[in-house]
Amino acid sequence: MAKNDFIAFSPPLNGGNVVTKLFLVAPGTTSSINAGEFVVKTPGTGSGKYAAAFTASSATQPQVGTDYLAGFALSTSTETTTASGFVEVAAIVPGQVFLGAPKTAANFGLTAGSLSQGTYNAQVGKRVLIDVTGGVMTVLSTDSWTVAAGKNGLIVEYIDVTTSNGKVAFSLNTNLLYQSQLLASSSAV
């Protein structure tokens, strides 16, 4: 994937007490997670002990109840094709806002030379997914949240389009957070 596809916007990662942690990354690829990407982590042991990058398929992640995020990568992972590695991850604060490029700028009113706050505002509150195409992660605009069909994990947040540099502001559904799943599992025992 591309380095720094996303950036922390509010609160900024360097603006406070950032909790970081190293996560183990399985061998088999080389540097699969880049700084500026979300890190997927399934609770549990076995293959669940490894952190991973988003899949290379488009429009499938993050899904509430399926994907769990360990946090936001601050480093590039160090695994190789034959040896495990690590990635440094910043914990995600509930309500934290990130910025990412839109898959289709016009859907968010972010077309260069033709910014539309009204078009962007119509997207605010939508629950959307990340698209991965050609190794670049972007934010989709389709809200397909239904109880039966899907639980998109990103929530589009308000931003002034004149200061957004063509980026979409979004937060994460708190049910995506890996730490929340660990707490829920331990309190159910």
Secondary structure, 3 states (H helix, E strand, C coil): CCCCCEEEEECCHHHCCCCEEEEEECCCCCCCCCCCCEEEECCCCHHHHCEECCCCCCCCECECCCCCEEEEECCCCCCCCCCCEEEEEECCCCCCEEEECECCHHHHCEECCEECHHHHHCCCCCEECEEEECCEEEECCCCCCECCCECECEEEECCCCCCCCCCEEEEECHHHEHHHHHHHHHHCC
